[in-house]
Structure formats: C-alpha cells, structure tokens
Amino acid sequence: LQDPRIGAVITMAGGIRRNFFGDSGHLGVEVPLMLMSGSEDGDGIPNSWTELQELDPLYWMELIGGCHESFAMGVCSTLDPELGFSLVNAYSLALGRSAVLGDGDSDVVALLTGEKSLSDRVRYSASSGSR
C-alpha cells in the first residue's frame, strides 16, 4: 500500500476490498485518503468510513442523489451530471492541492475540514484519526 510517488488517495464509489490487502491491510495507508460515494449507490462506504477512523487525515464526500455512475459516465437520473462532475472535481482538486502541492489556502482548508460546502447536494465528513 505504499509507493513514494503517491501523495494522496481518492476512492470513488468503492469500499474496502479485504481480499486485496487482508483484514487490516487497508489501515496501512499513510497518505491522506478521501472516500467519495453517492447516496444512491450501495458501495459499502459507510462501513469503510467506520473502519478507517484511525487514519489521519480521512475525508468522506457523499453526493446526495449520486449513483455509481456519477463518478464515471455521469449517467445518473437522480443527480445532474454537470453538478456531480463539478463537485467531484472540486473536492478532488482540493485534496490534491493540499496533499500534493502543500497548498494551505484558506478556501482549500475550509473545504477539506468541512467548514465550507459547495452544494447542498454534498454530505461531508472529515476525521482526524489516532495516528
């Protein structure tokens, strides 16, 4: 789970796959991790969020009305594709700016901490784990 070229990880519409890393291998992530999910996708993110709480930093952005395809094809009858893509792009870019570029801009920090929201179609959580 470690590669010095990777500065942050974002999972889009996917939970923990234990068969990849064993029961606790996923807890070896040492870079910022953001989970992204859609409320209309049964992807197991709520369980993953609970199990990953000791990671630091850890973020979860859920698109209200978003489905699995909100992160790829955009074809989702419960969320406007342009809105979905713009939110995914904004939160992804904020994590990249912070974790990869070391950008401490107040708007970036406010977005990542959850102090600022870009839409009422976003449910967002940030956790500072025990590490």
C-alpha positions in Angstrom: 0.0 0.0 0.0 3.0 2.3 -0.1 4.6 4.0 -3.1 6.6 7.2 -2.6 5.1 8.6 -5.8 1.6 8.7 -4.3 0.7 11.7 -2.2 -3.0 11.1 -1.6 -5.7 8.6 -2.5 -9.3 9.0 -3.5 -11.7 6.1 -3.8 -14.7 6.8 -6.0 -17.8 4.7 -5.4 -16.0 1.8 -3.8 -15.4 0.5 -0.3 -12.7 -1.6 1.3 -11.9 -4.8 -0.5 -10.4 -7.1 2.1 -9.4 -9.7 -0.4 -6.8 -7.2 -1.8 -5.0 -6.4 1.5 -6.2 -8.8 4.2 -8.3 -7.9 7.3 -6.2 -4.8 8.3 -4.0 -4.1 5.3 -6.2 -1.1 4.4 -5.1 0.5 7.7 -1.6 0.8 6.3 -2.5 3.8 4.2 -0.1 6.6 5.2 -1.3 9.4 2.9 -4.5 11.4 3.0 -7.5 9.3 2.0 -10.8 10.6 0.6 -13.7 8.4 0.1 -16.3 9.5 -2.4 -19.7 8.0 -2.8 -23.2 8.6 -4.0 -26.2 8.2 -1.7 -27.9 6.0 -4.4 -25.0 3.6 -4.7 -24.8 0.6 -2.3 -21.0 0.6 -2.3 -20.3 0.0 1.4 -18.7 3.3 2.1 -20.5 3.9 5.4 -18.9 0.7 6.7 -15.5 1.6 5.3 -15.7 5.1 6.9 -16.4 3.5 10.3 -13.5 1.0 10.0 -11.0 3.6 8.8 -11.4 6.1 11.6 -7.8 5.7 12.9 -6.4 7.0 9.6 -5.3 10.7 9.6 -6.4 12.6 7.6 -9.5 10.9 6.3 -12.3 12.5 4.4 -15.7 11.4 3.0 -17.7 13.3 0.4 -21.1 11.9 -0.5 -23.1 13.1 -3.4 -26.8 13.3 -2.3 -28.7 11.7 -5.2 -25.4 10.5 -6.7 -25.2 6.9 -8.0 -22.2 4.7 -9.0 -22.0 6.3 -12.5 -21.8 9.8 -11.1 -18.0 9.1 -10.9 -17.5 7.8 -14.4 -20.1 8.1 -17.1 -22.3 10.8 -15.4 -25.5 8.9 -16.3 -27.5 9.2 -13.1 -31.2 10.0 -13.2 -31.1 11.3 -9.6 -28.2 13.9 -10.0 -27.4 16.4 -12.7 -24.2 15.1 -14.3 -22.6 18.5 -14.6 -23.2 19.3 -10.9 -21.9 15.8 -9.9 -18.7 16.2 -12.0 -18.1 19.7 -10.8 -18.3 18.6 -7.1 -16.1 15.5 -7.7 -13.6 17.7 -9.4 -13.6 20.4 -6.8 -13.1 18.1 -3.8 -10.5 16.0 -5.6 -8.6 19.1 -6.6 -8.8 20.5 -3.0 -7.2 17.2 -1.7 -4.5 17.3 -4.4 -3.7 21.0 -3.8 -3.4 20.3 0.0 -1.7 16.9 0.0 0.5 17.0 -3.1 1.2 20.7 -3.5 1.2 21.7 0.2 -1.4 24.4 -0.5 -2.7 25.9 2.7 -5.1 28.3 1.1 -7.9 29.1 3.4 -10.6 28.0 0.9 -8.9 24.7 0.3 -8.5 24.1 4.1 -12.2 25.1 4.7 -13.4 22.7 2.0 -11.3 19.8 3.4 -12.3 20.4 7.0 -15.9 20.7 6.1 -16.2 24.3 7.3 -17.2 25.3 3.7 -19.6 23.4 1.4 -20.0 23.9 -2.3 -23.6 22.5 -2.5 -26.5 21.2 -0.5 -26.0 18.0 -2.6 -22.9 17.2 -0.6 -22.7 15.4 2.7 -19.2 15.7 4.0 -17.2 14.4 7.0 -13.6 14.9 8.0 -11.9 12.8 10.6 -8.5 13.2 12.3 -7.7 9.7 13.5 -5.5 8.5 16.2 -2.2 8.5 14.2 
